Amino acid sequence: MAEDFYKGTGLVWRDNKKKWQGNLYWYDEDGKRHQKSKLFTSKKRESQAMFEDWKHELNRKARTTNPIETVKDTSRKTVGERLREYLKYLEHEVSKGTYEQSTLTAKMQSANLYIFPDPIADKTYTKLSKRDIEEWETRMLEGKGISTGTLGIPYSLLRRVYNYDLEHEKIEDTPFRFLKSPKAGKREKAFATDESLRKLAEALDRRWERERGDVHAMCYFLALYTGMRGQEICGLRWMDVYLPQEKMIIRNAIARNGNEPYAKSPKTKNSERVIPIAPRLKEKLVQWKRRVCWIEGVEEPEPNWYVVGDRDKFRKPQWVTQNFGRFCRRNGVKASDGTFLTMHGLRHTFATVAVQEKVVDIKTLAAILGDTVTMVMDTYAGVGDDDLKYQSMELIYKAFEERMGRDD
């Protein structure tokens, strides 16, 4: 995460003004410290929130008005030095709102684990060879024992740095030109079998009736009947749920910057979508809305309140995931691969049922899931049931016969 230009964390009470004052400090080029202050309100909690917003906005402007020079002379730098410069550049892009913080955090963590401690970081940037890269891959895969999927992130990061400099004419060629990215082994998606679905439904209904509405069960119902990602469920607000029209709009998701979650736009443009609400899910949402109103003592939830959160405070996706894991272990709900069903497994279950029952075409399913058609085809087409191929071929054969005017 980019280092703040303006620093400071607390408030002081100004008795003569009867207000809380926030103080920030910063250093000039000579290292001299300066202070910047601002008065807020007489309420401490409200003032603290305003102070944090003020500090964030000042630092955003500081980064935007002081852009980082990404690279000056690559010939004198090591791979590690150039990579740190590139990550600094991405921090600047985050401050401008053109790059996602959670993506940058993942790249930085990967670089700290698999690039900076390795000898490859000490290689001269412009002299890195194909052999150097292959030896680094071997050290990671065989020495550290990481998977090809895990290696894909640092590999992609290094390749992007070289491609960026090649595009901006900082280097003449890239050692990645004739190399292929490490490919992760294809894993079949684990979904709930018919037996597991029955167990899951019975356990969910028992929990719902016992608690007269339960925030965790509401999360699980949303995942099961819409295929939504856990991050999207936690980011869903009441303003995005249109019960009379039986639809919901996915506008937000909860991402993570290290261990700190934050609200953001969905994963991709495809992820911003409208999802119809099935009758059973509508029933649960209506009941849950009544319970929220009863708990909070209101007639209607505020539009900006989170559906499965605490008013305007969202629930952390990892909490939902962990609770669902415990729920499945207690109730013996297992997935198709023999492991206990996961929260994301509910998304796979939704998609698998849709494909196996042939109740929706792939393009429509992709729109509901917020994925591309290619992704859905590669992931779910025919998943879990080889008989689908034979059934489909039989239908195609019958269609040909009908068109040719033949009858069996």
N, C-alpha and C positions, 0 to 999 in steps of 0.2 A: 504494500500500500504506500502511496506517495507520502513523503514526510511533509508535515504541515509547516507553512511559512509563519503563520500566526499561531502561537502556543498559549496555553492557559486552560484551566479546567474549572475554576471556582468562581463564586460570587462573594461580594462583600456588601454589608448593609450600610447604606448612607442615611444616618439618622436625620441629618438636616434636610434631606430630600424625601425621607420616608419611602425609599425605594431601594431595590437591590441593584447593584452595579456589577457589570462584568468587566474584567480586565484581561486584555491580551497583550502579549509582548512579542517583539520581533527584533532581529539583529541586522544592522546594515553591513556593507561590504568591509568595514573596518572592525567589525565585531562588536560595535557599540549597541547596547540594548536600548530599545524604545518601547513605550507603552501606549496602548490604544484602549480607551474606555467607553462604555455606553450604559446609560441608565435604562432599567426595564420597569417592572411593576412592583407593587408591595407584596405580591404573593411569590414565595420562593420557588415552588414547583413550576409555576408558569414562567417565571423569569429564567429558570435554568433551561427550559426548553427553548425559549427565545434566544438565550445566549448561545446554545449549541447551533441553532440555525444561523445566527449571525456569524459565528466562527466558521462554519462550513462554507457560507457564501463568500466570505473574505478570502478564504484559502482557495476556493474555486477560481475566483477572479485573479488571484496571485499566480496560479498555475497557468491560466489562460493568457494572461498578459506578459508572462515571462516564459515563452516556449523554450523547450530544451533542444539544444543542438544535438542531433542524434549521432552524428559521426563526423569527425574531422579528418583523421588520417588512419585508415585501416591497416596500413603496412607496418605500423609500429605497435600494434595491439595484439594481445593474445585472444584466443577464442572466449575466455572467461570475461575479459575486459569489454570486448565488443558486445557480448550477450548482456552484460549489466547495463550498458548504454541503451541497448534495444528495449530492455525491460523498463528503463527510465522513460523512454519514449512512449511506451504503452501506458505508463502511469499518467503521462500528460494527456494521452487520448482519453483515458478514463475521466480525468478532470473536465474535459470538454464534453463528455457525454457521448463520445463516438465509439467507446469500447467498454465492454462489460467488466465490472470489478471482479465478479466471481471467476470469470475466465482468466483474468490476469493472475488472481490468487493461485489458481490451479497450476498455471505455468511457472510461477515463482517457486512454489513448493516443489514442483518437479525438477526445476533447475537446481535448487538447493540440495536435492537428494541425489540426483543422477548425473549432473554435469559439473558443477563447481568443485566437488571433492575429487573428481576423476582427473587423471593426467591429461585428458583431452582439453581441459580448460587452460592448460599452460602452453598448448601448441600455438605457434604464430598463426594469427587469423588467416592471412592471405596464403599460407603455405599448408593449410590443412588438406590432407589427401583422402582419397577414397579408402585407402588401406587404414588410415587413422580412424575413420568412422567405423569401418568393419571391425577393427580391434576393440573399439569402444562398445559396440553392440555385443561382442562376445563376452567382454568383461561384465556387462550388465546382465545378459541372459544366463551365462554359465557361472560367472563369479558371484554375482549378487542373487541370482536365481529369480529375477523378476520375470513376469510374463511379457509376451510380445505386445499385448494390449497396453500394459503399463509403460513399456518402452516407447510406444507410439507418441506420447505427449512430448517428452524431451526431444525425441527425434524430429518431430514436426516443428518444434520451436527452433532448433538449430537450422533446419532447412529454410524456415521462414526468414531468419536473419540474413542468410546468404542470398535468398531470392530478393529480399528487400534492397540490399546493397547492389545487387546486379541490376535491378530495375532502375535504381537511382544513379547508376554508372559510378559507383564507388569501388567496384571490383570488376574484373573482366570476365570471370567465370566462377562457377560454383562447383565444389567437389561432389555435390548431391545430384549432378546432372544425370549420371547413368546408374544411380542407385534406386532401389525400390524400398518403399516404406515397409517396416515390419508389420505383418498382418496378424491380427488377433485370430485365434482359433474360433470358428463359428460355434456358438453354443445354442442349443435348442431352448427356446423360451419355456420356462416352467409356469404352468397354469393349473387351475383347480380342475380336477377330474369331476365327473358327475357325482361320485360318492362324496368328495370333498365339498362340492357345492351344497349338497344337502346338509352336511354337518355344519358348514359355515352359516347357512340360512337359519337353521334351528338355533345355533348358538347366538347369532345376532338378534334374533327375535326374542330370545330369553333375556338377553342383556337389556334390550330396548324396553321390554315390558317391566322388568325389575326396576330399572332406573327411571321409568316413565320419560324416556328420552335421554340420550347419552351422547356427549360430544364426540367420544371416540367412535362409537357405532355410526354416528352421522358421517364421519370421515370415511368409514369403510363402505357405507351405502353409496356415497358419492363416487368412490373409486370403482365399485362393482358395477353400478348402473350407468356410468358415463365413460369409463376408461380414463378419467382425468389423472394426471400425475399428482403425486403427493404435494409437490411445491405449489401446484395450481389450486389444489383444494384448500391449502392453508392461506392462499392469497385471495380467495373468493370473498367478496363483500356482499352485503345485502342489496346494495344498489345494482349489483350485477345479476340478481336473481329475480326473474319476472314470473311469479307463480301463475297469475291469470293467463298469461300468454304461453305458459308451460315451456319456458326456455331460460337459459342462463348464458351470459357472455363472459368469456375468459379474457380478462384484461390484465391480470396481475399474476405474479408468481413470487415465491419466497426463495431467494438464493442465499449462498453463504460466502462470506469473506473470512476465510479461516473458520473460527468458531462463532463468528458474529453473523447472524442472519439479517437480511434486509429485503424490502419489497422492491420488485423491479418489473419491467415488462416481461411477457412470456418468452420462452426459450428462443423461438424463431417467429417470423411473420406468420407462418402457417399456424402457429400455436394460438394466435389471436382469433378466436372463433366463437360461433354460436352453437350451443349444444341443446337439443330438445330435452325436456324433462319427462321421463317415463312416469306412468301413473303411480307405481309403487314408490318411486323416489319422491314424487310430488307429495304423496301422503306423509312421508317421513319429514320432508322439509316444512310442511305446514305444522306438524306436531312440534318440531324442533323450534320453529319460530315462536309458537305459543309459549313454549317453555322458557326461551330466552326473554320474552316480554315479562313473564311471571318472575323470573330471577331478578331482572333489572328494574322491575316496577314501572314499566312503560307500556304504552299501547302499541307502539311500533318500534322496531330496532332503528337506530340511526342509520342512514344510508351508507356511511363510511365504516360501520362496524363490520368486523370479520364474521362470517357465518359460523366458523368453528373456532373463533378466537375469544378473547376477553375484551369486549367492546371494540376499541380501535387498536388493540394490541393483538398481533397475529400469533398463532400457535406455531412453534418450531416444527418443521417437517420431520426432523429426526426423532422428536418425541412421538409423533404419530406412527412412524415406522417401527420404533422400538416397542410401543404398546401393542401394535398389531402382531408383532412377532410373538410376544408373550401370550396374546389372546389365542393364536393358532396353536401354540404348544400346549396350552391348558386344555384346548378342545380337540386336539388331535387332527387338525386340519392340514393335510399335506398336499404338496403339489405333484405334478405329473412325473417329476424326476425323483420323487421319494423324499425330498427335503420338505421342511415346513413351508407353507405358503408365505410369501412376502407381500408387503403393501404394493410393490410394483407388479407382483404376480396377479393382482386384481385387474390391472390394466391389460396384462397378457390374456387373462381369462375372458374379459369383455371382448377383446379382438378375436380370440380363438373361437368363442361361441358364435360370433357374427359370421366368421368365415366358414366354419363347419356346417352351420345350419343354412348357409347360403341365403341369409335374410337381407343382405345388403351388398351392393357392388363395392369393389375395392376403392374406387374414387370417393364414394360417399363415406366409407369407413375411415379413409385417410383424413377427410375433412372433419369428422367427429373427433378423431384422436389428435388432430393437430400435427400430423406427420405428412411427409410427402408420399405420393403414390408408390414410388420406387421403394421407399423404406418399408411400407406396409406389405408390398408384394414380396420383398426379400425376407421379411420377418415372419409373416403370418400365413401366406398363401400355402394351403395344404398342411399347416402345422398340426402335428399330433394325430393325423388320421390319413394313412396312405390310401385308404379306400376312396377318398375324395377324388383321386386321380382317375380311378376306374369309373366312378359315378359320372364324373365330368365327361370322360371320353364317351361314355354310353349316351349321354345327352347330346353331345356333338354329332355322334353317329346318327341318332334319330333325326336330328335337324337336317342332316344331309339327305337322308332317305325321304323325308317329307318334301323337301324342295325338288327332289328328282322324281316325285310322284310314285314312290314305291311304298308298299305296305308289307310289314313282316307277317 
